[in-house]
Amino acid sequence: MKTLVHWYFKALEAVMVLCLAAMCVMVFGNVVLRHVFDSGINTSEELSRFLFIWLTFLGAIVAMREGGHLGMDMVVRRLTGRTRRAALLLAQLLVLACCGVLLWGLILQHDINVANIGLVTGISLAIVYSVAWVCAVSIALLVLVNIAQLLRGRDLADPRLSDSV
């Protein structure tokens, strides 16, 4: 199971690299075309924006696993024992609630996104924002693993528990 999770995150990182590389090529190419040849590629602007959306959501998943999100842990570091675990559990439950809110919003927006398309590319916005589903579910699964570890009594020196996944 750990190797499957490992390869999942390696695949996410690879897609992020591809998104960033494609964005750089398209934006740089468009800048050169506009300044040198007084023309440009219309689709590159919209595709770059769509890739940036994907890069942001996939980056959020990877940052969650690596404990890279901003956090206020001054109080939690000073706590010990059960109070520390309770504070960490509360934090994980709040993140899980945020994932639930994101999923609920995605359900409400689904019909709107299916009906809308990119003006230049014609790509359905349901495809563009499908990465948000992946993000919400992935982060929720990471949080559930963290909650299970906390309930088993595991407490790490670092409040970020996702490194073990």
SULHUMO-V933913 format. One record per residue. N is the residue number from 1. RES is the residue in one small letter. SS is DSSP state (@ for helix, = for strand, . for the rest). PSI is psi in whole degrees, -180 to 180 (none if undefined). NEAR is the number of other C-alpha atoms within 10 Angstrom. Layout:
# SULHUMO-V933913
n/res/ss/psi/near
N/RES/SS/PSI/NEAR
N/RES/SS/PSI/NEAR
This chain:
# SULHUMO-V933913
n/res/ss/psi/near
1/m/./-40/7
2/k/@/-35/9
3/t/@/-36/9
4/l/@/-45/9
5/v/@/-42/11
6/h/@/-46/12
7/w/@/-31/12
8/y/@/-46/12
9/f/@/-31/16
10/k/@/-39/13
11/a/@/-41/12
12/l/@/-45/17
13/e/@/-38/17
14/a/@/-42/12
15/v/@/-38/16
16/m/@/-43/21
17/v/@/-44/13
18/l/@/-41/14
19/c/@/-47/19
20/l/@/-42/17
21/a/@/-44/12
22/a/@/-40/17
23/m/@/-46/21
24/c/@/-46/13
25/v/@/-47/13
26/m/@/-45/18
27/v/@/-45/17
28/f/@/-43/13
29/g/@/-40/14
30/n/@/-39/21
31/v/@/-46/16
32/v/@/-46/14
33/l/@/-39/14
34/r/@/-39/13
35/h/@/-32/10
36/v/@/-46/10
37/f/./1/10
38/d/./38/10
39/s/./-178/12
40/g/./172/17
41/i/./116/14
42/n/@/-39/11
43/t/@/-23/15
44/s/@/-32/20
45/e/@/-46/16
46/e/@/-42/16
47/l/@/-38/21
48/s/@/-41/19
49/r/@/-43/13
50/f/@/-41/19
51/l/@/-34/19
52/f/@/-38/17
53/i/@/-47/17
54/w/@/-44/22
55/l/@/-41/21
56/t/@/-48/14
57/f/@/-42/20
58/l/@/-37/22
59/g/@/-34/17
60/a/@/-38/18
61/i/@/-49/24
62/v/@/-41/20
63/a/@/-35/15
64/m/@/-43/20
65/r/@/-38/21
66/e/@/0/15
67/g/./32/16
68/g/./-3/13
69/h/./152/12
70/l/./143/8
71/g/./155/10
72/m/./101/7
73/d/./18/14
74/m/@/-42/8
75/v/@/-44/9
76/v/@/-36/16
77/r/@/-29/12
78/r/@/-14/9
79/l/./158/14
80/t/./160/12
81/g/@/-133/9
82/r/@/-36/11
83/t/@/-36/12
84/r/@/-47/17
85/r/@/-38/21
86/a/@/-42/16
87/a/@/-42/17
88/l/@/-39/21
89/l/@/-42/19
90/l/@/-43/13
91/a/@/-44/16
92/q/@/-38/22
93/l/@/-36/17
94/l/@/-40/13
95/v/@/-41/16
96/l/@/-40/21
97/a/@/-40/13
98/c/@/-39/15
99/c/@/-39/21
100/g/@/-42/15
101/v/@/-42/13
102/l/@/-45/17
103/l/@/-42/18
104/w/@/-44/12
105/g/@/-39/11
106/l/@/-38/19
107/i/@/-43/12
108/l/@/-34/11
109/q/@/-9/13
110/h/@/-50/15
111/d/@/-36/11
112/i/@/-44/13
113/n/@/-34/17
114/v/@/-37/15
115/a/@/-22/10
116/n/./147/13
117/i/=/159/16
118/g/./135/14
119/l/./-39/10
120/v/./-46/12
121/t/./-27/13
122/g/./11/10
123/i/./134/16
124/s/=/136/15
125/l/@/-16/17
126/a/@/-36/19
127/i/@/-42/13
128/v/@/-46/19
129/y/./5/19
130/s/@/-24/15
131/v/@/-25/17
132/a/@/-35/20
133/w/@/-46/15
134/v/@/-43/15
135/c/@/-50/22
136/a/@/-43/21
137/v/@/-42/18
138/s/@/-46/19
139/i/@/-39/22
140/a/@/-41/21
141/l/@/-41/15
142/l/@/-42/20
143/v/@/-41/24
144/l/@/-38/17
145/v/@/-42/17
146/n/@/-42/23
147/i/@/-43/22
148/a/@/-41/12
149/q/@/-40/17
150/l/@/-40/18
151/l/@/-24/13
152/r/./-2/9
153/g/./5/12
154/r/./130/12
155/d/./119/18
156/l/./158/11
157/a/./-34/7
158/d/./130/11
159/p/./-13/17
160/r/./117/20
161/l/./-13/24
162/s/@/-13/18
163/d/@/-24/12
164/s/@/-10/12
165/v/./none/15
